[in-house]
Amino acid sequence: MKPGERILGVEGGGTKTAWVLVETVANAFGAEFCILDQGKLPPSNFRLTAPERLRTILAELPKQIDRAGVFLAGCATDEDRRALREICLEIWPNAKIVTASDRESGLAAALDHADGIVVNAGSGSSVTGRRGDRIERAGGWGHILGDAGGGYSLSVQALRLILREHDLHRVELDFTAKILHALSLNNFDELVRWVQTANKMEIATLAPVVFETGAAGSARMMEIIEEGARVLCEYTEAVADRLHLLAPKVVLIGGLFYRDSMYTHAFRRRLKKNLPDARITTAGRAPELGAAWLAAEAHDHVAFHAKPSQTEIDGLAEALTEQRNPRSENLEKMSAQELVQLFVQEEKFVQNALRAATADLTRAIEVVAQSLRNGGRLFYVGAGSSGRIGVLDASEIPPTFGAPAHLVQGVIAGGAAALRRSVEGAEDEESAGAFALDERGMRAADVVIGITASGRTPFVLGALARAKSLGTKTILLTCNPAAVAVGVDRGPMNSAIAPTSNARQGSPSPATDLDLLITLPVGPEILAGSTRLKAGTATKVALNIISTGAMIGLGKVRGNLMIDLHTTSTKLRDRAVRIVAEITQRDYESARDLLEANDWNLRGTLRNFKNFHPA
């Protein structure tokens, strides 16, 4: 494929035909698309649209093209693809043509070459999953046999409800009036006659009225909507099970998901019950772009999204956390004692890094404490080892300081599954990091600490960018000074409030657009690249300092005693007794009696003493 080639991508279904015309532009790693024009035409489901009508629709598209990818709903068999290709060649006789089902263009737009599951809910519906070379499908059998959860199916269920209520109770639902208005019909009998002659695409256009009625409070319509989401979730779970995807990326495409957030929420809520580690997102690219990409891929390679440039690759390789440690180049030749001595000696670099970051950590305590005082929450965001350390520190706050579980939250790429095992590729998605915070209802009063040893993890950077866009305080903690060497205003307290104009939306360059940077340069790991070692130790200590300092600032400590701990075990009750005995200067049994009289509420027990004045 040559630079300057014009490629047409077409995705057709029961509601519309969407198209995009792109031109290939050379770049450092192949080629990329430049969009020249795009638009929408009438529906073009291959099974439901007559060939002559299909020719008429396609003839409206740009003629001067070099390649075309035409992917239509209902184009499922080899015979269908050949027939569609012949129609396309009549219109573009000199172009290279690729034809197939809209499942394939949706898969390409949503996942590129990656593994995952695409859930499509438009006029019809389908679920398609991929793991390596293996493809699994569910649904998508057309409106007669399947398409449950699609616009046609939801509309039919609503229309059947109208008829059932009329037959049983001679009652006309609110939905009846809305449908009559939408179709410009005058009465129930006209509606029945219309339904008897309407085709799939016409009936599917009633789906927005179903959602509107559900949003207005109709419990019956909500049941229909919830049932559609349930079926799609059931199909998604089946595909994930057959592909052995434990924490799949699930991408939602189609008009129902794009247009009706109610449906997206219903699907996400149901899927999370049975597939809690699924990473659910809405496709960021339109299927017609996937069609154009497949047209290019059929003959040559074109970049659908930017691959790492040589500069980026070199930057990753040069990261301090990726370097080889000259003191540990012969690990396999060391005795156990030598290995232990080496580990102990290397810990001095952790101490040095923490000591150098004193001002940064001081400022972090102040920022976090202030946010929490103002009703905000603290989010730790990380991937892999960094993410696990953040989750660990967050999980210790409620039992140690009696804080509510929502006050400090750990967010890890890949979800709960990543706590126990590696979830491949989870950290590479900036949008996933942003979405994870959206799911938690992040607001300006909160504070986000991004934890990434390399300083470059996309999941973390995406979360920080989303936080910054909402006015949330942002802190980046890294062990790679090179990642935070630009765009930083390091004032007396090492605060870094950088302008946001130079950052791509959702994709901040490291060290820009942050409120505070904390660097912990512990040097190369004993085992090259294994940041669970020194980097992990330094990170854990840093988070200990920040969270403990913030909790002290909130008045949850007296001297060096926990005065809000949860007395949920024998050990913690014993500790509470000793704290009461210490502060009130009484014996153990008397202190225990006081706690029992106050239902083991430590702060409540201490509040009665005049020399106890917590913040």
Disulfide bonds with the S-S distance in Angstrom:
none
